[in-house]
Every structure is written in structure tokens, then in C-alpha cells.
């Protein structure tokens, strides 16, 4: 009898193969305390295990660089930095010395505490870094106890294998032989985990968040799966299997068709050009932008630099990361958003008070304008890196002209400081803002007169416009960008931007929705920024219509009053 599971499509593609169920790796050690005389010895054991873990991760990074690419290898290098981070190592040493814990107990507690903090942030991307922290802790524990590495097993699987596991550490995913593994099925995880990022880079379909797959699937079971829609079927019936094989053939033909578009512009049939960019959250994702055939980065979230540490990153540390991304993508433009902390992105060392309504409180540009040295440090790092590529700086959650002017003053102060020190700064840096607060969209004419570009953040714009907490399932039906009120704010933002001679993009989830692409083109959007995997299909849609047709679509939609009618009409257009 066949079984069907529905999860999260974390890496696109269709595949079939025989299941290999990987049980969680158990690392065992004594939980007894140590004596005071053994503290130095125990700390030395821990330091040695850290050295071993870092060495393993660096070696693995070299293997990944050769197998997949340098950008993906940075995931392993970032984990090596996490393992040797002074905040983490000092925490472990302190637990050993003060609580007389064994090194194993101290590592387990410190890494798990850090992982749970990350999971509790409420932000999907940042919380997904918990897997990296647990991976680091597991690797150090394995070094302490002499436990064999599960990654060795993953590198020796037979062809046409579908891995079924509770979870996979990023370093384990990196060890997979891409020639033998057809797909990945996990009980845990999601689209923004580093495991998912690696799976997408390696071209391995993945479905995550299934819950009980490891309990219900056995070794050797035939599995078919759809990494686009997030479903998995075990022991499929013959008619379904035949239908699926035909779907795989169609998908292969579609990949070939879309691959032809990689180096072509996103231009309508009558010559109207749209810039297609990518949203990324770390420097190691720059390679995904190039692989997608995108025109640049429309949103680089810098929050990840400030998370999982006991103090903010230095100006030098930030400079090196911004320099890396700009250099790798030059001359393509890179829009880097300044720190967007607060709300659901809690950073413990910042002075963010507890609030009843954090999404409406002390966050984003409001926080940066009070923490001025933190803000200027980031601006200085950005401006120092500006000569290595095409930099565009974006301020988040600007609600009023006073906030824009105050942020620009800090920008000018940072620029003047650098120039007074003889530091070269690019003269073509654009400064823009996110339009994610309704007040900003309503007064887009005022704001457009004093900045270089807009980027519409639809996730928050929908939330604030519809008064619907996007994390609350009771009002999830209101988190839809196709509500007429939201569309009117988007249209106003675009028209006022153009009236004042500046370009306007979109970096919210709506930008990557297939039904939204012809509509946004018709509204006059200049740039759409989305997940790298969404770029090829968006490019195909843009190239399949004329600008005049797209404008007619918007004219029809703007007369509609029901979001379900709007969505159905647009879905019908792109499903032809």
C-alpha cells in the first residue's frame, strides 16, 4: 500500500529512487562531573577537539569547492569560524571551570543553548542557522568521543538513492556523492536551512518538514518525490509511477528550455527590459545568483552578521564580507540592506526593550538611528567596499521623511570620516529605501524626491496594510499581496517613483510569484528580486509577453474588487 507525505519543497525537482533511512547518530559519553584538579586538562581536551573539528571542516570546504563551487564551500568555512568563535569557546571553558562539567557536557549545553536561541528568533532564515550550530556541536562531540563521522556513510551510497533522515547537518549534505543520491527527504528543516541551500546548489531535489518519514519509510522502499510541491509517495502504484516517469521526462525538457535563457535578458517581446535580481542572506549565496542568470542582488540581508555572537561584528569583518560579495558579482549591482533588527529578529547584545507589539516598535532604521555608532560602523564598511563593485545601500522600514533624512545624515557623516582619512569611496553609490510601511507608500512622492530608488517589501507591506500578523495562522488568509488595497499602494509607489525619476524594485515574496510577474511588469516595475530558483521561470514569463499586454493586464486587474478573482485571473494567464 502506498503512503503519501506532504512537506516543504526545499529544493526543486522530481526524482525517484530506493530509500536509505539514516538513523540519528548517537554520540555517548559519561555525564559525571570532573574534579577541580582536572579543569585544565578538560579544557585542553576541548581545545584539541575544536582544532580537529576546524580541520575537518576546512578539508570538507575544499572538497565542496571542487565538487560544487567556492560559494557553497563558504558554508563549511563559516561553520569552522563558529567552532572557533571566542564567544562559544569561552562559554564552554567557563562551564567546565565554574560548573566542573566534562568537556562533552559543556559543548552539548553551550551549542544547544545557542541553537535554541536562534530557533526562538521568529525569523525563518536566521532560525535556520540553529542547524549549523548543532552541526558544529556534534562535530566537536564526535572529536571528543572518537565517534565515526556519519558523513563517511553519505559519501558511499549506491546510485539512485533517496536519503531519508530526521535531519542532515550541512556538513553531511556536503559529503553526499551527487552522482548517487537522487533526493533528500527529512523530518525536519525548511527552505532557508543551509542543508536546503546546499541541496539546491547540488541539484538534488529535497522535501523537508515531513515529521515522521523516518518512522514510516523503510530501507529499500521505492520513493517518488516532488521538490517543487513538497510531496513524497512511498511504494507508489503502477499507474502513478508511470505518470511520474512521464513527468520527469517533461521536467528534463523544461530544464533544457529554461537553461537556454540563462544568459539572455528579461525583456518583453516589444523591448521593455526588467531587471531580475536575487534575495540572499549571506556571502556564500553569491554563486547561486550567477548560476540563476540573474542581473544582480536586489536584497542582501545583513542580519546574519549580527546573530549568533556576543558582540556586533567589527567594521573590518563587515568590510571583508561586503567586499567579497561585490567583487564576486561585479559589475552586477548589489543592494545591501542595513541592519534590520528588532521585531522578530532579536539580537541579545543590542538595547532592544521588551515590547507588546515589537513589529510596530523599536526596530530597523529606528534602532539604527539610536545606536549611531553601530550604524556608522556598518555604513563605513559598506562605503569602503563600494569600490569593489556596484553598491546600492538600502534603509529598511522608513516610515517618514524625517527618518530618511536622518539616515542620510549618518551616511554623509560616515562618508566624510572616510574621505578625511584618505579612504577611497565609489562615486556611484545609490541610496534608497524599502517601502514596507503604508505611510511610506502613501507619501511616496515626498520620499522619492530625496532618494535614488525604492524597493517594495511586500511581506511587511501586506502585514501592515491588512492589519494581519503574518505569523498568526488565525489571520493567515489576510497575508495575500493580491488584495486590491495592497495593489493600489504598490501602483502608487511605482508611479510616484517614476514621476520623480527614480527606479523601483520589489524584494518581497510577491516578486517571485509566477502569477504576479506579468501584473508587476504592467504596473511598470523596474526590478524584481526573488529566490535564485525562481529567476529562470520569471525570465521566461517576462520574455513571453509584450509590455502593452502587461499594461492591459494591470488595467483589467485594477478594476477588480476581490482578491480571489484577481488571483484566479492571473494564475490562468501563467498556466497556459
Order of alpha helices (4+ residues) and beta strands (2+ residues): beta-beta-beta-alpha-alpha-alpha-alpha-alpha-alpha-alpha-beta-alpha-beta-alpha-beta-alpha-beta-beta-alpha-beta-alpha-beta-alpha-beta-alpha-alpha-beta-alpha-beta-alpha-alpha-beta-alpha-alpha-beta-alpha-beta-alpha-alpha-alpha
